[in-house]
Amino acid sequence: MSDEELEALRRKRLLELQRRLLEEERRAQIQQELEAQRRLVLQRILTPEARRRLTTLRMVKPEFVTQLENQLIQLAQRGAIKIPITDEQLKRLLSKLSTYKREVRIRRI
């Protein structure tokens, strides 16, 4: 390969890396905006005490809390729940959800 061909390959590779970096930055920015909107909606539908409870629970079960928040947002958007959700209402909901835990059994063959 000649020096010109190598330089052309380097430029092409650099442009590709720059394009990927810009795409990643755009994705991160969109993700941050979505998370900010999500926090605003949760502030509207949850009392401060209920938000604190979810924050505490998130330390132990982050996936569960994310799913619960998504469901609460959907219910609030449809008007299916009374807003704001108090800490007592959230505790009752959490206790109902904990009774539906799946039992995991390991069988040896």
Secondary structure, 3 states (H helix, E strand, C coil): CCHHHHHHHHHHHHHHHHHHHHHHHHHHHHHHHHHHHHHHHHHHHECHHHHHHHHHHHHHCHHHHHHHHHHHHHHHHHCCCCCCECHHHHHHHHHHHHCCCCCCCCCCC
